[in-house]
Every structure is written in structure tokens, then in C-alpha cells.
């Protein structure tokens, strides 16, 4: 039943012909395989990677951080005894951080239009994916893409909506959108990007 539903949705999505500008910018994306109606997708303004994801984040200790105010928002994630904070001031400009914490590859994502902060496990089966910002939106939510297949992913759900990996869903991880004060008080030995 699920395969039949996916096929009927993919066939309905094919009724919309992607603009030539999409095909030129995304030559490796299979637009014939889509889980959503492509007419719902629109440009957010910047081109592919016009908002550069962070691929090699650097960190300092909580005690060394002097610029963040107490009430400033951070996205925090804790795993294997390590706690990290990703200030929203940087995520507003980069939207995605590809990171690894204690051997776990993660994607810290933030959509400024939705104020949605979600951390995903970047492993999908045996593959470790790396994500970039597509510059496209659906329902005012950022569409990410993976650099391995150029498939498109809805940030809010973590589901691949266009391309080779359509229908695959990333595992979301327990993260917080909280104040710097809350994070630093709870994690005095933590790190901040």
C-alpha cells in the first residue's frame, strides 16, 4: 500500500514541470521522483549554497565565551557526555551545521522563517550524508539537500521530498532551543560554536 501511495504521489507531482533554472542549477536531481507537488516549491532568493552551511565548526568552552548575552538563543545538543551550543545568531546566516559529536554525525538545522531548530542524525543506513542549503522553500520552510545525491529534504520533517532518496526520513535527535544562560548553567563544561 505504501509503495502504491508513493507512486501515485510521485505521478501527481510530475504534472508540474520544473523551470529550466532549476534543471540548470540541479542537473543531478531527479525531479521525476517527487513526494510533493513541485508547484508548492518556490525560491527563497539565494541560489544553491547561497547560504553557506558550516562544515567544520569550531568551538570554545563555556567559560571562554564572552559575547553571548544571557537571554540569547542557542540550539543545544548533548550526546555521550558532551554538550554543545550553536548560537542562533550564526544559524540565522548559515541555517545548517554539519558536525560530529563523539562519533555521531549530526546536522544542526535552523529555519529563520519558521523559527524551527531541529538536529538530525546524518547517517542514513550505511551512508553519512552532508547537507547544504538549497535556497528553495516549501510552505515557508527551508529545503535542504544532501551533497551525495542532490536529493531535497524538508527541514521541518527531515523527509526527502525530491530525488533519489525520496521518502527516506532522517532521525531527529533530542535538542533544545534555549537561552545561553540555561545552557551554560546546566553545562559549565560545555562547548559553544
Steps between C-alpha positions, in 0.01 A plus 500: 500500500782741591675437167176562308440823693857617433459420129170690473643802681811492280284483187288795616814699578626440147216711358699813592794556268796648692630825351815482289683702768445212745629245251806714424585548868408143599613276208542197729160527671233259379194726482292214356517339844315732737288439807339845490337721240796696363274801441514546880876563479627853449829681507594660829731741315854363537623234257628155597758553779434877488451449873816304585466213744774464761702183443788537744362674809741620765417513868611665819418421859206654681741685731680659203182634334467876560271628222168322555244668722319298767171495306648432156361190332710192430420158361648245736574132461648257749641158416742260666578737786575798274278807471516750215323828434448649155406870526197597294685821399721279279228258394300797364778544242596137437185296580687166508803376695644162401672381816611188683472449874661196663496313170138587413460704181230761550337781304394798710232676296316827548237659278475874577158528335350227722724545804537122485818354645543128437806277542522190280718192491686528165529121465253339265563127500869458415531850349601815684342797329622858490240774461487837330239774463309473172363854499153354444196510729184297540228631731751767608732230632858450384578220258837342568687280255750222550830537318520130420189474276366859473170374643286768667394471865225687686667647809193488723437128448844368403343321203649483152237649271679506160767285340672167541436472876131604484297362789803444727474669840786621716495417871439813705697525822397654835621859492401825665441855384586683821672800650878517531451541875306172528756309294809641671354452849409139429826428311790699653744261325312525169618648172357773280546549126 
